[in-house]
Every structure is written in structure tokens, then in C-alpha cells.
Amino acid sequence: MCNRLVEMNQSLELYELDPRIKLKPPRALVEPSERTFESSNYRLLMDAMKGKNMGVQKMSSWLILRAVEELIKIHAPEQWAKSFVSELAQSKKRKGGDIGKIAQYLWTSAKRHGGVELCSILNRTIREDKPNATVHAVVFANAINMLIVDDGVSQPWLKKVFHKSFPYPGILGKDLQRIHFHFKDPVPHNSRYCCTWRGGGFRDECKDFFQRGKSYRVPGFLATSLSVDTAMGFIRRSDRTNPRILWCILVGSLTNCIRQKIQSFHFW
């Protein structure tokens, strides 16, 4: 216990966070009724980081790599060194010192650590909410969000760059609905819903949770693709002994997205 407290204080000091911050027990030790985003260690640490204004000026690629190193070390303690070297090689491909781009490049890496990709390690850490691991996840997530969240600050370049660098999701029209879904009542075309796609494994015992009209937050970064073919590729990679699923994530129109700014990809 003492060693963990020492490690925790060292990590907080490394990222210039107050070592006196009062963190909570891991999510598994918290009563289900009390497990909220508001009370999570992730939220506490992210707020502390924003309070320190840990932006581009104060972050460095070294800090991002250190956070990734610690996440890998916690998840795959027996082979973390070899795994981290592979991610370090990945990061060197992303030159120029742009912290957000380096973080997103690493987040999308297909390298595996203990059989799991870095994006899954990050999401698992966020879900488990263990203080010693979450502090590193927050640093990594904050860097990823640098190219996603603008915190309400006007970004004059957003509308110009958005079309060139990040094509907006296409409309969920009748053709896509007919090919991939069997809706009793098709989504009206004039609703102008745009869509992204995600494919993967599923468990039928979870099916009852997903009901029409229910709202919930995904506990982690939700990665999707503009291409349904890419999502189908992930379905083909999934374990065929279990059910598989194609998700269609609906978003508002391009105009609404720019007016409301881009929201963070991590949901609880």
C-alpha cells in the first residue's frame, strides 16, 4: 500500500498535479449506485489537469510517451519494455512535435501489448478507474483531445480545415438503411442524420440493455469509421464463436456540428 501511495505521488508530481488531491477507490470497490462520471477519479484528475492549464505549451512529447509507457507497463508488466519500444518507433514516424497528432497517432496504433491494442488499454483503464493507472490515462486522453475539443474557444480555421482534413460523415439515406438495417419505419431523409460505423463482437445477454429511446454514456473513447466497409472488416476479425454486430452512430448535420463545436470522444 505504501509503495502504491509513493508511486501515485510521484506520478502526480511528474505531471505537475497536486499530490494532495483526494482520489477515490477503484470502480470495482464502489457501490454500483455511486459509480458516476462526476465522482470518478478520471473526472477529478482531468479537472485538475485543466485547472493547471496543461495545454500544448506545458505538455511535451516526452510526457505523452511517459504516460503511454506507464499504461503499457501496468497492463503487460512482463513484456512492457519490448512493447513500449514498438510504440516509441511508431511515435518517431509522427514528426513535427505536434502533441495532439502524436497522441492520436499512438491511439490508432495496431501494435499489441499482452494481446491488446493501446486504444483498448486506455479504455479499460478509464473503466476500471484505478488511481495509479488513471493518472496516466488522463494525460494521454488530454493530449488526444487537443485536436478534438476546443473548450468553447472560437476556432476561425475550423470550418476551412474541417472539409479538407476530416470529411464529414455521409447522410444515412434510404439505400444504406435498406442494405444494412431492417427498420419498420425508416429514418426520415429530411432529418439529415449523418452516420459513422463501428463493427465488432457482441454478447446476446447485453441485448436487452439497448432499447429505443435510452440514453447512456460509453465508458471510454468511442472509435468509429466513416466507411461501413472498414467496420465490416472489424466484424470479420471478431471471434466467430460469438455474435457480432454492426453499429451505426448517428450525428447531427455538419452545420450543427460546427455551430456547437466538436465534442470530446470520451463518454462515461
N, C-alpha and C positions, 0 to 999 in steps of 0.2 A: 504493500500500500504506500509506504514511504517513497519507494522508488518511483511509483507512478505519479505521486504528487510532485516530486522533483522534476520528472520529465515534463509534466504539464506546465510547471512554472517556467522551465527552460524554453518550451515551445512558445508560450505567451510572450516572453521577453524577446525571443528571436524575431517575432512579428511585431514587436513594439506595442503589445497589448498589455493592459494592466493585469499583473499576476494575481491581484486580489479579487478579480471577478468571480462571482459565486455561480459556479456551474452546477447542473443537475445530474442525477444518476442516469445511466444509460436507459434508453427507451424500454428495454425488456424489464427493468425494475420499477417502472412507473405504471400505476393503475391505468387500464385502458381508457377510462373516462377522463383521465388527466393528460392524455397524450395529445397535445395540441402544438401547432406550429408556434403559437405565441409563447409557450413555455419551454420550447426546445433549446438545447444548447446551440444548435445551428443558428437559431434566430438571435440568441444572446451574443454569440461571437460575431455574427455578421453585423449586428448593430454596433458592436464595439469597434469593429474594423472601419465601418463607415464614419463613426464618431472620430476616429483618428485620421479621417480623410485619406485612407490608404489607396490612393489612386495611382495613376501612371507615374506621377512624379516621385512617389515614395516606394513603389514596387520595382523590383528588378527581375530579370530572367532567372537570376540565381535563386531568389526566394521562391519562385514558381517551381523550379526544378527541385528545390529542397522539400517543398510540400509534397510533390509527386513522389520523391524518394521515400518520404516517411509513410505515405499511404501504401506504397508497394511493400515496404519493409514490414508494416503491420499485417498486411494481407498474406504475404508469402515470405515469412521470416527465414525459411531455409534456403531460398534461392533468390532473395531480393536483389543482391548485388548484380548478378548476371541480367536479371530482368530490367533493373534500372539503367544499366549501360545501354540496353537496346532502346529505351525511351530517350536517353541522352543523345544517342545517334540520331533519333527522329527529330529532336528539337534543333539540332545543328542544321537540318535541312531548311528550317524556317529562319532566315537571316533578317537582319534589319532592326532587331531589338524591340519590335512591337510586342508588348506583353500580352495583349489580347489575342493576337494572331498565334503566338507561341502556345498559349494555353489551349486555344481551340484546336490547334494542330495536334497537340498531345491528346486532347479529349477524344478526337476522332481516330486515334491510332488503333490499328488492329492487332498490335502486339499483345501477347497474353502473359499473365503473371499468376502462376499457380492455376493455370487453366482459365483465367478470367481476364477480360479486357479492362483497361483503365477506366473506361466510362462506367462499367458495372461496379468496379471497386468504389468509385466516387458515390454512386447511387446507394450502394449497400452501406457505406459509411454514414451518409445522410439519414438513412432509415434507422440505423442502429443508434445513432446519436450518442456514441461513446465519447466523452470529453477529449481523451488523449488523441483520438483519431479525427474527431470533428474539427478541431482547430486547424488541422492541415487541409481538410476538405473545404473549409471556408475560404482559406487563402486561394486555393485552386479555383473554386467556384467564383470568387470575386474577380479573378483575372479573366475567366471565361465570359463573365457578364460585361466586361469592358466594351465589347463590341455589340452587346445586345441591349443593355439598359442605359438610358440617359438620365435617369433620376429627375425627369421633368425639365431639364435644361434644353433650351432651344438649340436644335442642330440644323443650321441652314443647308448643310450639304446632304442631309439625309435623303430628301426626295430625289436629288440628282443621282446620287450614288446607288440608291436602292435598286433602280431599274437596271443599272449596268452590272452590278456585282452580285445582287441577290434577287433572281427572278421571283416574282410573287406567285403563290400557289394559284393553279387554274380553278375555274368555276366547276363546281360539282353539278354538271349538267345531266340531262336525262340519259344520255348514252352511257356515261360512267355508272350511273345508278342501275341501269338495266344489265350491264355486264357484271358488276361486282356485288350487287345487292338485290334483295327481293322485297322492297318496300311495298306495303299495301297502299300507302299514299306517298308518291314521290315528293321529294323536297321541291317546292315551287321554284322555278327558274328565276323569277323576279326577286327572290330573297337574296340572290347574289352571294350564296355561301361559297367560299373558296375552300380547298381541301389539301391536306398533306396526308402522307401514308406511312404506316408502320406495320411490319409483319413480324411474327414470332410465335412462340409456343403459348399454350393456354392450358388451364385446368377446368374441367366442367363444373367442379364443385364451387367455382367462383362465379359461375354464370348468373346466379340469382342476384348477385350484388349489382349488376349493371341493368338498371331499369330506366325506361324512358322518363326524362324529366329530372333525374337525380343529378346533383352537382357534387363533385368531390375533387380533391387535390391529389395529384400524383406525387409521391414522396421521392422526388429526385429530378434530374434533368430528363425531359421527355424528348428523345431524338426522333425526328421524322424525316421523310424524304418527299421531294416534290414529284418523284416518279413512282408510280404504282408498280412498275417493273422491278425497281430496287427493293421495294417492300416484299414483293413476291419472292425475290431472291433470298431474303432473310427467312421467309417461310420455308423454302426448300432446304435451308441449312438447319432448321429446327428438328428436334427429336421427333421422328415419325411415329414413335410408340405412344405419343400423347397428342391431344388435339392441338391444332394450330389455328392462328387467327390473323385476319387482315383488319387492321384498324384504319378508320377514316377520321381524321381530326379536322373539324370544321373551324374556319376562322372567318373574320369579317372581311369586308371589301378592302382593297388597297387604300382607298381614300380614308376609311375609318381607322385603318392601322396607322397611317401617318399622322392623322389628327390626334389619336390617343397615345402616340409614341409606341415604341416596341416594349413589350412586357418581358420580364425575366422568364427564362425557360424552366426555372426550378419551382415546383409546386409541392406543397406538403399534403 
